[in-house]
Each structure stands twice: as structure tokens, then as C-alpha cells.
């Protein structure tokens, strides 16, 4: 069990949740709502509570109530596929959902605006392993029931590590700039409530003026975002930043361009505020490393050092230990997930993971981690092994966003959404870097580069599209064009 409302020992009359209109909900009021929801869930057989909403009060209340009662929370869409796979005892639908899924009936909560559904006839699924706290989809399982099983010990331990590393206090408050079903977004909520701080509940896009007006109105102190959000912040945002109470910015969810990271650090440093670069994974129960502001600009390009309770090693490709600063797959020990699940019977399993092979490639230098790519993002072109992530970084330009993919016929696919002539320059730069014939690098222009729900580039979709497309070739050398049909 985990009671996030008592961990921070915040005064009952202190504000806990802010709304888009700025009106606060105190810890006492939030606690009363959680008490009601906890009464509905009970403390008997360990149950699965599926939350189909995101960044709304019913979802937050149900999460807190389920953890308090020792149940398991699944942050998954309430689709028929997911419901059939996991047979949750309780459903918390998205606010405004018009229909009740077959097999469920309303549970009387006595709380206006809080809707909970229970399974007809009571529990029907397999028992759930006692330490299972949260089920979260992984970055590679969008639209699939596959989840990571996170433990109570892991959620508690990772949250405490983040609180101590960032120095989160009861005076802080953070807006929900990221989806709750995304590990970084959930971590922001868990850590701040764990510290007795406040949450600003909003579903506005993180770079929208609506979000920034909410930040000003609520006097939010912390802003968390992924690289794609920081990349689009402009003069209007930075002017609002100067008016705000924000003293901490955190970044995770992928690599941020060095120039952008340096600019953000300088802006925050000038106003005696802090910018943290972080690295994490769902399977590691959120966050793994942190680069503190005082370590910039010297360690620019690094994601920092391991959080308390975390151990990182670089796996050797052979039988010998890796040389100092050698590149290899990053292995993680600490708040590791229990394992994966695809259906209800998998929830009865205990821990089946001890050391997490992250799938990320990197090196350790003086204890600082530098990530160079993904194991799945490696390709062979004419017998040479190349990192697609590294190629992206080498040709990156702020005015011409690109994604690099590969196909099985030894072709590098360069997808860009900037000016066509700049895209062609980037393609020719790749040719020079790789030293391969013209036909091995093709470029395609798209109006927008697709992204996943957590704002990462959707490489799976791009690769499938590139492999199955017939580019409309240009009249010069047939090297690039727009998607054909």
C-alpha cells in the first residue's frame, strides 16, 4: 500500500490541486474524495482498477485510492481488447464517456463527477501478485495490451529518489504537461504528491498559450516537457516565462539538441532558476539519471549521473569486460519493473527481471552517462554498422526536422518536413558521411513527422511507410520526392 496524501505531511488546508480556472482543492478536500473512492474499492481481494481517462480529477482520485488500498492501477484505454485481456474489477471511464462497457455496472460513489464502474458478478480474473502497483504501456506498445508491471517498492523508491534529487518541496506545484499514462507524466504527479506539493490539472498542450496562461494563473513552479516541446518554445513563451513563478524545468523522453539545452540552461540560470536534463524508461519505473544545472555546460550532451539507488553498467559485446568509456548497451539495476504482461494471467507472476537491458546504447565517462542511440536503431549499409540516431544528430538543423530510418535493402530513408532544398542538402551530407553510392540514401518530404502519444518520433510508422511507398522521383537523379501512391 502507498498513501501519497500523507507522505508529504502537508497541512490539510494547503492547496493540493488547481484547475484550469485557478480554483484550488485543498489536501483535506482531496483526501475526502479519495476516502470515498477507497471505500468503493474496499480492502478485500486485490483488484485491478483500469483508468481510461487522463489528466482529470476522477483518474487522479482513483489512482490515489487504489494505491492506498493496495490494489493495482492500469493506465490504459478502456477498449474492448484491453478489457478482455485484463478483466479489470473496476473501470474509471474517461469523463463524458457515453456508454458503459458490457459486463460492468455503475458503482455508487456518492461523489458528483466521479464515475466508477464495477464488474458484474464480482472478480473473474486470476489473482494479482501482491506487490504489483501500476501497469503502464511501454513506448513500443502503442495500441497493444502489452504493459510493464511496476511494483509498489519501485514506485515508492523511484519517487523518493526524484524528490531528493530535484529538491521538491511542499511549496512546489507542477502542471500536468504530459499524459498520465506516460511514465514521465505519472512520475511528475507521484513525486510532487509524495513531497506534499501541488498538482495543476490541465490537459492543454504543453506549448499552447492556454497551458502557459494556466501556469501563470496557478503560480506553477515547475515545468516538465519532452524535447519536441522545448524545441518549439519561442519568444512568446519565454516572455511568459519571465512573468511566471517557474523556477525549475525538467526534460526527459529523448535527446534534446545541445543548442536548445544550452539555451534553456542559460535562460534559467539568468533568472536564478534550474534546468535539469533527465533520462528514464517505463521499465525502470520512470527516471534513471539526472544532469544537475551546475554540471552544465561542462557536461553538455550527457544525461547525468544515476539517481540514488540506481546502478548502471555498459554491457560488453564479447566475453571480456568493456574498456573504460567503451560504448555498449546500458544495463540498469534499481527500481526495475517486475516484468511484462499481455493478459490477466500474467498479473499473477512475481518479479522476473533483475537487471534491465534498456535497449539504449551509450558510454559512461567519469560516472556521467552519454547516450548514443538505440540498439534497435542500428543498421548495416554495405557491411558497415551505423547508428540511425547518430546520423540524425549529425545532419540536424532547427529549420529542417528530419527522421532517419532504414530498410532491409540497405537503403537509408531520410524523412523531412522542412524546405525541400534543405532536405536535399541533408541527404547529400549523409551520402558524404556514409561514403556510399547515391542509391543508398533516399529522401522523402512529409508535411509532418508522425509522433507517438508520448511525443516521440514514430519510427515504426515511418519505417513501414517508407518501405511500402513509391516515392515520386525528381527529374535529376531520382533520389527524393513526396510520397507516391
C-alpha positions as CSV (number, residue, x, y, z in Angstrom):
1,X,0.0,0.0,0.0
2,X,1.1,3.6,-0.6
3,X,-0.7,6.7,0.7
4,X,0.6,9.6,-1.3
5,X,-1.5,12.2,0.5
6,X,0.1,11.6,3.9
7,X,3.7,11.1,2.8
8,X,4.4,14.8,2.5
9,X,2.7,15.7,5.8
10,X,1.2,18.7,4.2
11,X,-1.3,20.8,6.2
12,X,-4.9,19.8,5.5
13,X,-5.8,23.3,4.4
14,X,-2.9,23.6,1.9
15,X,-3.8,23.5,-1.8
16,X,-3.3,20.2,-3.5
17,X,-5.0,20.5,-6.9
18,X,-5.5,23.5,-9.1
19,X,-8.0,23.7,-12.0
20,X,-7.7,25.5,-15.3
21,X,-9.8,28.3,-13.8
22,X,-7.3,28.6,-10.9
23,X,-9.6,27.4,-8.1
24,X,-7.7,25.2,-5.6
25,X,-8.7,21.9,-4.0
26,X,-7.1,21.5,-0.5
27,X,-5.5,18.4,0.7
28,X,-8.4,17.9,3.1
29,X,-10.9,18.1,0.3
30,X,-8.9,15.8,-2.0
31,X,-8.4,13.4,0.9
32,X,-12.2,13.2,1.5
33,X,-12.7,12.4,-2.2
34,X,-10.0,9.7,-2.0
35,X,-11.7,8.3,1.1
36,X,-15.0,7.9,-0.8
37,X,-13.3,6.2,-3.7
38,X,-11.3,3.9,-1.4
39,X,-14.5,2.8,0.3
40,X,-15.9,1.7,-3.1
41,X,-12.7,-0.3,-3.9
42,X,-12.5,-1.9,-0.5
43,X,-9.6,-3.8,1.0
44,X,-10.5,-7.4,0.2
45,X,-9.2,-9.3,-2.7
46,X,-6.5,-7.4,-4.6
47,X,-8.3,-5.8,-7.7
48,X,-7.3,-4.2,-10.9
49,X,-8.6,-0.7,-11.5
50,X,-8.4,0.4,-15.1
51,X,-8.3,4.2,-15.6
52,X,-9.3,5.1,-19.2
53,X,-9.1,8.9,-18.7
54,X,-6.1,11.2,-18.5
55,X,-5.3,14.3,-16.5
56,X,-8.7,14.6,-15.0
57,X,-9.9,14.5,-11.3
58,X,-11.6,11.1,-11.4
59,X,-8.4,9.5,-12.7
60,X,-6.3,11.2,-10.1
61,X,-8.6,10.3,-7.3
62,X,-8.9,6.7,-8.4
63,X,-5.1,6.3,-8.7
64,X,-4.6,7.6,-5.1
65,X,-7.5,5.5,-3.7
66,X,-6.3,2.3,-5.4
67,X,-2.7,2.7,-4.1
68,X,-4.0,3.4,-0.6
69,X,-6.0,0.2,-0.7
70,X,-3.2,-1.9,-2.1
71,X,-4.8,-2.5,-5.5
72,X,-3.3,-2.3,-9.0
73,X,-3.9,0.6,-11.4
74,X,-3.8,0.2,-15.1
75,X,-3.4,3.4,-17.2
76,X,-4.8,2.0,-20.4
77,X,-7.5,2.9,-22.9
78,X,-10.8,1.2,-22.0
79,X,-11.1,-0.6,-25.3
80,X,-12.7,-4.0,-25.7
81,X,-9.4,-5.6,-26.4
82,X,-7.8,-4.3,-23.2
83,X,-10.8,-5.1,-21.1
84,X,-11.0,-8.7,-22.4
85,X,-7.2,-9.1,-21.9
86,X,-7.1,-7.9,-18.3
87,X,-10.6,-8.3,-16.9
88,X,-10.4,-5.4,-14.5
89,X,-12.7,-5.4,-11.5
90,X,-13.2,-1.7,-11.8
91,X,-13.3,0.8,-14.6
92,X,-12.8,4.5,-14.3
93,X,-14.0,5.8,-17.7
94,X,-12.9,8.9,-19.4
95,X,-15.1,11.9,-18.3
96,X,-18.0,12.2,-20.6
97,X,-17.9,8.6,-21.9
98,X,-21.4,7.9,-23.2
99,X,-21.6,4.1,-22.9
100,X,-21.0,1.6,-20.1
101,X,-18.9,-1.4,-21.4
102,X,-20.7,-4.7,-21.5
103,X,-20.2,-6.6,-18.2
104,X,-20.0,-3.6,-16.0
105,X,-22.4,-1.6,-13.9
106,X,-22.1,1.8,-12.1
107,X,-20.7,1.7,-8.6
108,X,-22.2,4.1,-6.2
109,X,-19.6,6.7,-5.2
110,X,-21.7,9.4,-3.7
111,X,-19.3,11.9,-5.3
112,X,-20.6,14.1,-8.1
113,X,-18.3,13.9,-11.1
114,X,-16.6,10.7,-10.0
115,X,-17.8,7.7,-12.0
116,X,-16.6,4.2,-11.3
117,X,-17.8,1.0,-12.8
118,X,-17.6,-2.5,-11.3
119,X,-17.6,-5.8,-12.9
120,X,-20.9,-7.7,-12.7
121,X,-20.8,-10.7,-10.5
122,X,-17.5,-9.7,-8.8
123,X,-14.0,-10.7,-9.6
124,X,-13.5,-13.1,-12.6
125,X,-9.7,-12.9,-13.3
126,X,-6.6,-14.5,-11.9
127,X,-5.1,-13.3,-8.7
128,X,-2.7,-10.4,-8.9
129,X,0.8,-10.5,-7.4
130,X,0.8,-8.6,-4.1
131,X,3.5,-6.0,-4.9
132,X,2.0,-5.0,-8.3
133,X,1.1,-1.3,-8.2
134,X,0.8,0.1,-11.7
135,X,0.5,-1.2,-15.3
136,X,1.9,1.2,-17.9
137,X,2.2,0.7,-21.7
138,X,5.7,0.9,-23.0
139,X,6.9,3.2,-25.7
140,X,6.9,0.3,-28.2
141,X,3.4,-1.0,-27.4
142,X,1.1,1.8,-28.5
143,X,-2.3,0.4,-29.2
144,X,-1.4,-3.0,-27.7
145,X,-2.3,-4.5,-24.3
146,X,1.4,-5.1,-23.5
147,X,2.4,-3.4,-20.3
148,X,5.2,-3.1,-17.8
149,X,4.3,-4.3,-14.3
150,X,5.6,-1.8,-11.8
151,X,5.9,-2.6,-8.1
152,X,5.0,-0.7,-5.0
153,X,8.6,-0.8,-3.9
154,X,9.7,0.6,-7.3
155,X,7.1,3.4,-7.4
156,X,7.9,4.4,-3.9
157,X,11.7,4.1,-4.3
158,X,11.9,6.0,-7.6
159,X,9.7,8.7,-6.4
160,X,11.8,9.3,-3.3
161,X,15.0,9.4,-5.4
162,X,13.5,12.0,-7.7
163,X,12.2,14.1,-4.8
164,X,15.6,14.2,-3.2
165,X,17.5,14.8,-6.4
166,X,15.3,17.7,-7.6
167,X,14.7,19.0,-4.1
168,X,10.9,19.1,-4.5
169,X,9.3,20.8,-1.5
170,X,5.7,21.3,-0.3
171,X,5.8,24.8,-1.8
172,X,6.2,23.5,-5.3
173,X,3.4,22.8,-7.8
174,X,3.6,21.3,-11.2
175,X,1.2,21.3,-14.2
176,X,0.2,18.1,-16.0
177,X,2.0,18.9,-19.2
178,X,2.3,15.2,-20.1
179,X,-0.2,12.4,-20.2
180,X,-0.6,10.4,-17.0
181,X,-0.3,7.1,-18.9
182,X,3.1,8.2,-20.0
183,X,5.7,7.2,-17.3
184,X,7.3,10.7,-17.1
185,X,3.8,12.3,-16.7
186,X,2.8,9.9,-13.9
187,X,6.2,10.3,-12.2
188,X,5.6,14.1,-12.0
189,X,2.3,13.6,-10.2
190,X,3.6,10.9,-7.9
191,X,6.8,12.7,-6.9
192,X,5.0,16.0,-6.2
193,X,2.3,14.5,-4.0
194,X,4.9,12.4,-2.3
195,X,6.6,15.6,-1.3
196,X,3.4,17.3,-0.3
197,X,3.5,19.6,-3.3
198,X,0.6,20.7,-5.6
199,X,-0.7,19.5,-8.9
200,X,-2.2,21.8,-11.6
201,X,-4.6,19.6,-13.5
202,X,-4.9,20.6,-17.2
203,X,-5.0,18.7,-20.5
204,X,-3.9,21.7,-22.6
205,X,-1.0,21.1,-25.0
206,X,2.3,21.9,-23.2
207,X,3.4,24.6,-25.6
208,X,0.0,26.1,-26.1
209,X,-0.8,29.6,-24.8
210,X,-3.7,28.1,-22.9
211,X,-1.2,26.0,-20.9
212,X,1.1,28.9,-20.3
213,X,-1.8,31.1,-19.1
214,X,-2.7,28.3,-16.7
215,X,0.9,28.2,-15.5
216,X,0.8,31.9,-14.7
217,X,-2.6,31.8,-13.1
218,X,-1.8,28.9,-10.8
219,X,1.7,30.1,-10.0
220,X,3.1,26.8,-11.0
221,X,6.8,26.4,-10.1
222,X,7.8,23.5,-12.3
223,X,7.6,22.8,-16.0
224,X,8.3,19.3,-17.4
225,X,8.4,18.5,-21.1
226,X,9.9,16.3,-23.8
227,X,12.4,17.5,-26.5
228,X,9.7,18.1,-29.1
229,X,8.0,20.6,-26.8
230,X,11.2,22.5,-25.8
231,X,12.1,22.7,-29.5
232,X,9.0,24.8,-30.3
233,X,9.2,27.3,-27.4
234,X,9.7,30.7,-28.8
235,X,9.8,34.4,-27.8
236,X,6.2,34.5,-26.7
237,X,6.7,31.5,-24.3
238,X,9.9,33.0,-22.9
239,X,8.2,36.3,-22.3
240,X,5.6,34.5,-20.3
241,X,8.3,32.5,-18.5
242,X,9.7,35.8,-17.2
243,X,6.3,36.6,-15.7
244,X,5.8,33.2,-14.2
245,X,6.8,31.6,-10.9
246,X,8.6,28.7,-12.7
247,X,12.0,28.1,-11.0
248,X,12.5,24.5,-12.3
249,X,12.4,23.0,-15.7
250,X,13.0,19.3,-16.3
251,X,13.5,17.4,-19.6
252,X,13.3,13.7,-20.4
253,X,11.8,11.5,-23.0
254,X,14.6,11.6,-25.6
255,X,17.6,13.6,-26.6
256,X,17.4,17.3,-26.7
257,X,19.6,19.2,-29.1
258,X,22.7,20.5,-27.4
259,X,22.0,24.1,-28.6
260,X,18.5,24.0,-27.2
261,X,19.6,22.5,-23.8
262,X,22.3,25.2,-23.5
263,X,19.9,28.0,-24.3
264,X,17.4,26.8,-21.7
265,X,20.1,26.4,-19.1
266,X,21.3,29.9,-19.8
267,X,17.8,31.4,-19.6
268,X,17.0,29.7,-16.3
269,X,20.5,30.5,-14.9
270,X,20.0,34.2,-15.6
271,X,16.8,34.2,-13.5
272,X,18.5,32.1,-10.8
273,X,16.4,29.1,-11.7
274,X,17.2,25.5,-12.6
275,X,17.1,23.3,-15.8
276,X,17.6,19.6,-15.4
277,X,18.2,17.0,-18.1
278,X,17.0,13.6,-17.2
279,X,16.8,10.1,-18.7
280,X,14.3,7.3,-17.9
281,X,12.3,4.4,-19.1
282,X,8.9,2.9,-18.2
283,X,10.6,-0.4,-17.3
284,X,12.8,1.4,-14.8
285,X,9.8,2.9,-13.0
286,X,10.3,6.3,-14.6
287,X,13.6,8.1,-14.1
288,X,17.2,6.8,-14.2
289,X,19.7,9.7,-14.3
290,X,19.8,13.4,-13.8
291,X,22.2,16.1,-15.0
292,X,22.1,19.0,-12.5
293,X,22.3,22.6,-13.6
294,X,25.7,23.1,-12.0
295,X,27.1,20.3,-14.3
296,X,26.3,22.4,-17.4
297,X,27.8,23.5,-19.7
298,X,30.8,21.2,-19.0
299,X,28.7,18.0,-19.3
300,X,26.6,19.2,-22.3
301,X,25.4,16.1,-24.2
302,X,25.3,13.9,-21.1
303,X,22.0,12.8,-19.3
304,X,23.8,12.9,-16.0
305,X,24.6,10.5,-13.2
306,X,22.4,7.7,-11.7
307,X,19.7,8.6,-9.2
308,X,20.1,7.3,-5.6
309,X,19.6,3.6,-5.6
310,X,20.4,3.2,-9.3
311,X,23.4,1.3,-10.7
312,X,24.3,1.5,-14.4
313,X,26.8,-0.7,-16.3
314,X,27.7,-0.9,-20.0
315,X,27.4,-4.4,-21.4
316,X,30.3,-5.8,-23.4
317,X,29.6,-7.3,-26.8
318,X,32.1,-10.0,-26.1
319,X,33.3,-12.1,-23.2
320,X,35.7,-9.5,-21.9
321,X,34.7,-6.6,-19.7
322,X,34.3,-3.4,-21.6
323,X,37.2,-1.0,-21.8
324,X,36.9,2.4,-20.0
325,X,34.4,4.6,-21.8
326,X,33.5,1.8,-24.2
327,X,30.2,2.0,-26.0
328,X,27.6,-0.7,-25.4
329,X,24.1,-1.4,-24.2
330,X,23.1,0.3,-21.0
331,X,22.1,-2.1,-18.2
332,X,20.1,-0.9,-15.2
333,X,19.7,-2.1,-11.6
334,X,17.5,-0.3,-9.1
335,X,13.7,0.2,-9.3
336,X,13.3,-2.4,-12.1
337,X,9.8,-3.4,-13.2
338,X,8.5,-6.8,-12.2
339,X,8.2,-7.8,-15.8
340,X,5.8,-7.5,-18.8
341,X,2.2,-8.6,-19.1
342,X,-0.1,-9.2,-22.1
343,X,-3.1,-10.6,-20.3
344,X,-4.7,-11.2,-16.8
345,X,-2.9,-14.4,-16.1
346,X,0.5,-12.6,-16.3
347,X,-0.5,-10.4,-13.4
348,X,-0.1,-13.3,-11.0
349,X,3.6,-13.5,-11.7
350,X,6.2,-12.1,-9.4
351,X,9.5,-10.4,-10.3
352,X,11.1,-12.0,-13.4
353,X,13.6,-9.1,-14.1
354,X,16.7,-8.3,-12.1
355,X,18.9,-6.4,-14.5
356,X,17.2,-4.4,-17.1
357,X,18.7,-4.3,-20.6
358,X,17.5,-0.9,-21.6
359,X,18.0,-1.2,-25.4
360,X,19.8,2.1,-25.3
361,X,23.5,2.4,-26.4
362,X,25.8,4.6,-24.6
363,X,29.0,5.1,-22.6
364,X,30.0,6.1,-19.1
365,X,32.6,8.9,-18.7
366,X,33.6,9.9,-15.1
367,X,30.3,8.5,-13.9
368,X,28.2,10.6,-16.4
369,X,26.1,8.7,-18.9
370,X,26.1,9.7,-22.6
371,X,23.5,8.0,-24.8
372,X,24.4,7.5,-28.4
373,X,21.5,5.6,-29.8
374,X,19.1,2.7,-29.6
375,X,20.0,-1.0,-30.2
376,X,17.0,-1.3,-32.5
377,X,18.1,1.8,-34.3
378,X,21.2,0.3,-35.7
379,X,21.6,-0.6,-39.4
380,X,24.1,-2.1,-41.8
381,X,24.8,-0.3,-45.1
382,X,27.2,-2.2,-47.4
383,X,28.6,-4.1,-44.4
384,X,29.1,-1.1,-42.2
385,X,27.2,-0.8,-38.9
386,X,25.7,2.7,-38.4
387,X,23.6,4.3,-35.7
388,X,20.5,5.9,-37.2
389,X,20.2,8.2,-34.2
390,X,23.8,9.4,-34.6
391,X,23.1,10.1,-38.3
392,X,20.1,12.2,-37.3
393,X,22.2,14.3,-34.9
394,X,24.9,14.9,-37.5
395,X,22.5,16.4,-40.0
396,X,20.1,18.0,-37.6
397,X,19.0,21.6,-38.4
398,X,16.5,23.6,-36.4
399,X,14.8,24.8,-39.6
400,X,14.6,21.3,-41.1
401,X,13.3,18.5,-38.8
402,X,14.3,15.0,-40.0
403,X,14.0,11.4,-39.1
404,X,16.3,8.7,-40.4
405,X,15.1,5.1,-41.0
406,X,16.4,2.1,-42.8
407,X,15.0,-0.7,-44.9
408,X,16.2,-4.3,-45.5
409,X,17.5,-3.5,-48.9
410,X,20.4,-1.4,-47.5
411,X,18.7,1.9,-48.1
412,X,18.8,4.8,-45.6
413,X,15.5,6.7,-45.6
414,X,15.6,10.4,-44.8
415,X,12.2,11.9,-44.0
416,X,12.0,15.6,-43.6
417,X,9.4,18.3,-43.1
418,X,11.5,21.4,-43.8
419,X,12.3,23.1,-47.1
420,X,12.9,20.6,-49.9
421,X,16.2,22.2,-50.9
422,X,17.5,21.9,-47.3
423,X,16.3,18.3,-47.2
424,X,18.4,17.6,-50.3
425,X,21.5,19.2,-48.6
426,X,20.9,16.9,-45.7
427,X,20.7,13.9,-47.9
428,X,23.9,14.7,-49.7
429,X,25.6,15.2,-46.3
430,X,24.5,11.7,-45.4
431,X,26.0,10.4,-48.6
432,X,29.3,12.0,-47.7
433,X,29.3,10.7,-44.2
434,X,28.5,7.2,-45.2
435,X,30.6,7.1,-48.3
436,X,28.0,5.1,-50.2
437,X,26.6,5.3,-53.8
438,X,23.7,7.7,-54.4
439,X,21.0,5.0,-54.5
440,X,21.6,4.0,-50.8
441,X,20.2,7.3,-49.4
442,X,16.7,8.4,-50.4
443,X,14.8,11.3,-49.1
444,X,11.1,11.9,-48.8
445,X,9.2,15.0,-47.8
446,X,6.3,14.9,-45.4
447,X,4.2,17.8,-44.1
448,X,4.6,16.5,-40.5
449,X,6.8,13.8,-39.0
450,X,4.4,11.4,-37.1
451,X,4.8,11.1,-33.4
452,X,3.6,8.7,-30.7
453,X,1.3,9.6,-27.8
454,X,4.3,10.5,-25.7
455,X,5.6,12.8,-28.4
456,X,8.5,10.6,-29.6
457,X,9.1,10.2,-33.3
458,X,7.0,7.3,-34.6
459,X,9.8,5.4,-36.3
460,X,7.8,2.2,-36.7
461,X,5.2,4.0,-38.8
462,X,7.8,5.8,-40.8
463,X,9.7,2.6,-41.5
464,X,6.6,0.8,-42.6
465,X,5.5,3.7,-44.8
466,X,8.9,4.2,-46.3
467,X,9.3,0.5,-47.1
468,X,5.9,0.3,-48.8
469,X,6.0,3.7,-50.6
470,X,6.9,4.5,-54.1
471,X,8.4,8.0,-54.0
472,X,7.6,10.3,-56.8
473,X,11.1,10.8,-58.1
474,X,12.6,14.2,-59.0
475,X,13.9,14.7,-62.6
476,X,17.5,14.9,-61.7
477,X,18.7,11.7,-60.1
478,X,15.6,10.0,-58.7
479,X,16.8,10.4,-55.2
480,X,13.9,12.1,-53.5
481,X,10.3,13.2,-53.7
482,X,7.0,13.2,-52.0
483,X,5.1,10.0,-51.1
484,X,3.5,8.4,-54.1
485,X,0.5,6.1,-54.2
